[in-house]
């Protein structure tokens, strides 16, 4: 212990100390107690270096975070699935209520079979009717046209025209009885143009089938099958032109000859 003397600049030390004793840089710690100053050679605090975590501890921390994330994700997914399942159950209940009138109708129409089987059979009939309605909607106008793309209902001295008939001009000859398609290159190009612009008109396929058949072109059968596909639909529609039935007979006979 030393008397209470204030050293404003330096502490008097032996030259044996390897460090400076200046007050603003010296490592001593001064404690004043009961009028005396006590100096310590080493400071009362320590400089602690930051602890660097090991690779194993870092991996463990990452694994814990990933596990926590997975648990949270699974929990959220479970909540969503539960909500979806609840919605599906409610939807099924609503569907069953909607099906009840159809079950009753099916059992009345097919009393000899079980309810679910009768319902399936009724559904098949409804689907067929829907398909028939689609055919009628898509092919009604086409079914009224003849070989040259008109209805043939124009009065004496009047000329009827449609988009199809305008394209086909020059691709056929006609007399008072029937029309006859030409098979030259100009006519073939016109038939292809009608197919591109009016793909549901069956007589373009019909004409190409017979023209290519005359040339021994193997592709004629593809056009014949397409013509039959359309004519099978147009001939089922009330009010169709009689040329459709005629063309259907002729093209089927050509395929079987």
C-alpha positions in Angstrom: 0.0 0.0 0.0 1.1 3.6 -0.7 0.0 6.9 0.4 -2.8 8.5 -1.6 -0.7 10.2 -4.3 -2.3 11.0 -7.7 -0.2 10.0 -10.6 -1.6 12.0 -13.5 0.8 10.9 -16.1 2.9 7.9 -15.1 3.7 5.5 -12.3 7.3 5.3 -11.1 8.4 1.8 -11.8 11.7 0.1 -12.3 13.1 -0.1 -15.8 12.8 -3.9 -15.5 9.2 -3.7 -16.5 9.0 -4.3 -20.3 5.9 -2.1 -20.8 5.2 1.6 -20.4 3.9 2.8 -17.1 2.1 5.8 -18.5 -1.3 6.1 -16.9 -3.3 6.2 -20.1 -1.8 3.0 -21.3 -0.5 1.1 -18.2 -2.1 -2.2 -17.2 -2.3 -1.3 -13.4 -5.6 -1.0 -11.6 -5.9 1.6 -8.9 -8.3 1.0 -5.9 -8.6 3.7 -3.2 -9.7 2.5 0.2 -9.3 4.2 3.6 -7.0 6.9 2.3 -4.6 4.5 0.6 -4.2 3.6 -3.0 -3.6 0.0 -4.0 -2.0 -0.9 -7.3 -2.3 -4.3 -8.9 0.1 -5.5 -11.5 -2.7 -7.2 -13.5 -6.1 -5.8 -14.3 -9.2 -7.1 -12.5 -10.9 -7.9 -15.8 -10.1 -10.5 -18.4 -10.4 -10.3 -22.1 -12.5 -13.4 -23.1 -12.2 -14.5 -26.7 -15.4 -15.5 -28.5 -16.2 -19.1 -28.5 -16.3 -20.6 -32.0 -18.8 -23.5 -32.2 -17.5 -26.8 -33.4 -18.6 -28.3 -36.7 -20.6 -30.9 -34.9 -22.5 -28.3 -32.9 -23.2 -26.3 -36.0 -24.6 -29.4 -37.8 -26.7 -30.2 -34.7 -28.2 -26.7 -34.7 -29.0 -26.9 -38.4 -30.6 -30.3 -37.9 -32.7 -28.9 -35.0 -33.9 -26.0 -37.2 -34.8 -28.3 -40.0 -36.6 -30.6 -37.7 -38.6 -27.7 -36.3 -39.4 -26.5 -39.9 -40.6 -30.0 -40.8 -42.8 -30.3 -37.8 -44.4 -26.9 -38.6 -44.9 -27.9 -42.2 -46.4 -31.2 -41.3 -48.7 -29.5 -38.9 -49.9 -27.0 -41.5 -50.3 -29.7 -44.1 -52.4 -31.7 -41.6 -54.6 -28.8 -41.0 -55.1 -28.2 -44.7 -55.9 -31.9 -45.3 -58.4 -31.9 -42.5 -60.2 -28.9 -44.0 -60.2 -30.5 -47.4 -61.5 -33.8 -46.1 -64.3 -31.9 -44.3 -65.2 -30.1 -47.5 -65.2 -33.4 -49.5 -67.5 -35.0 -46.9 -69.9 -32.0 -47.1 -69.7 -32.1 -50.9 -70.5 -35.8 -51.0 -73.5 -35.3 -48.8 -74.8 -32.5 -51.1 -74.2 -34.7 -54.1 -76.1 -37.6 -52.5 -79.1 -35.3 -51.9 -79.0 -34.1 -55.5 -78.9 -37.7 -56.8 -81.9 -38.8 -54.8 -84.5 -37.6 -57.5 -82.4 -39.4 -60.2 -82.3 -42.6 -58.2 -86.1 -42.5 -57.9 -86.4 -41.9 -61.7 -84.0 -44.7 -62.4 -85.8 -47.2 -60.2 -89.1 -46.3 -61.8 -87.7 -46.8 -65.3 -85.6 -49.9 -64.5 -87.5 -51.5 -61.6 -85.9 -54.9 -62.3 -82.4 -53.9 -61.4 -80.8 -52.4 -58.3 -80.9 -48.7 -57.6 -77.2 -47.9 -58.3 -77.2 -50.1 -61.5 -80.4 -48.4 -62.6 -78.8 -45.0 -61.9 -75.8 -45.9 -64.0 -78.0 -47.1 -66.9 -80.0 -43.8 -66.7 -76.7 -41.9 -66.8 -75.7 -43.7 -70.0 -79.0 -42.8 -71.6 -78.7 -39.2 -70.6 -75.1 -39.2 -72.1 -76.4 -40.6 -75.4 -79.1 -38.0 -75.5 -76.5 -35.3 -74.8 -74.4 -36.6 -77.7 -77.4 -36.6 -80.0 -78.1 -33.0 -79.1 -74.5 -32.1 -79.8 -74.8 -33.7 -83.3 -78.1 -31.9 -84.0 -76.5 -28.6 -82.9 -73.4 -29.1 -85.0 -74.8 -30.6 -88.2 -78.3 -29.3 -88.6 -77.5 -26.6 -91.1 -75.1 -28.8 -93.0 -77.7 -31.6 -93.2 -80.0 -29.4 -95.2 -77.4 -28.8 -98.0 -77.1 -30.8 -101.2 -74.1 -31.8 -103.3 -73.2 -28.3 -104.4 -73.7 -26.7 -101.0 -77.2 -25.2 -101.4 -80.6 -26.2 -100.0 -82.2 -26.3 -103.5 -85.2 -24.3 -102.3 -84.7 -21.2 -104.5 -87.7 -20.4 -106.6 -87.7 -20.5 -110.4 -85.3 -18.0 -111.9 -83.6 -17.4 -108.6 -80.0 -18.3 -107.7 -79.2 -19.6 -104.3 -75.7 -19.1 -102.9 -73.8 -20.1 -99.8 -70.2 -19.8 -98.7 -69.7 -23.5 -99.7 -71.4 -23.1 -103.1 -69.3 -20.1 -104.0 -66.1 -22.1 -103.4 -67.4 -25.1 -105.4 -68.3 -23.1 -108.5 -66.4 -24.7 -111.4 -65.8 -28.0 -109.6 -68.9 -29.7 -110.9 -71.4 -30.0 -113.7 -75.1 -30.2 -113.3 -78.2 -31.0 -115.3 -81.9 -31.2 -114.4 -81.4 -34.5 -112.6 -78.2 -34.4 -110.6 -74.8 -32.8 -110.2 -71.5 -34.4 -111.3 -68.2 -33.6 -109.6 -65.2 -32.9 -111.8 -61.8 -34.5 -110.9 -59.4 -32.1 -112.5 -56.7 -30.3 -110.5 -58.8 -27.2 -110.2 -61.7 -29.2 -108.7 -59.5 -31.1 -106.4 -58.1 -27.8 -105.0 -61.6 -26.5 -104.5 -62.6 -29.7 -102.6 -59.6 -29.2 -100.3 -60.5 -25.5 -99.8 -64.0 -26.4 -98.7 -62.6 -29.0 -96.3 -60.3 -26.4 -94.8 -63.1 -23.8 -94.5 -66.1 -26.0 -93.8 -64.9 -29.3 -92.3 -68.3 -30.6 -91.5 -69.5 -30.5 -95.1 -69.5 -34.2 -96.1 -69.6 -34.0 -99.9 -66.0 -32.6 -100.2 -64.7 -35.8 -98.7 -67.1 -37.8 -100.8 -65.9 -36.1 -104.0 -62.2 -36.5 -103.1 -62.8 -40.2 -102.3 -64.2 -41.0 -105.7 -61.7 -38.8 -107.6 -58.7 -40.4 -105.9 -60.2 -43.9 -106.3 -60.3 -43.3 -110.1 -56.6 -42.5 -109.9 -55.8 -45.6 -107.8 -54.7 -43.4 -105.0 -54.6 -45.4 -101.7 -55.7 -42.3 -99.7 -59.2 -42.3 -101.1 -60.4 -44.7 -98.4 -59.4 -42.1 -95.7 -61.7 -39.5 -97.3 -64.4 -42.1 -97.7 -64.3 -43.0 -94.0 -64.5 -39.3 -93.1 -67.5 -38.8 -95.4 -69.3 -41.8 -93.8 -68.5 -40.5 -90.3 -70.3 -37.2 -91.1 -73.1 -38.7 -93.2 -73.9 -41.1 -90.3 -74.7 -38.0 -88.3 -76.5 -35.8 -90.8 -78.8 -38.6 -91.9 -80.1 -38.9 -88.3 -81.3 -35.3 -88.3 -84.9 -34.6 -89.3 -85.3 -32.6 -92.4 -81.9 -33.6 -93.9 -81.4 -33.3 -97.7 -81.9 -36.6 -99.6 -78.4 -36.2 -101.1 -77.0 -37.2 -97.8 -78.6 -40.7 -97.9 -77.7 -41.1 -101.5 -74.0 -40.2 -100.8 -73.9 -42.6 -97.8 -75.2 -45.5 -99.9 -72.7 -44.8 -102.7 -69.7 -44.4 -100.5 -70.4 -47.5 -98.5 -70.9 -49.5 -101.7 -67.5 -48.2 -103.0 -65.7 -49.3 -99.8 -67.2 -52.8 -100.0 -66.7 -53.3 -103.7 
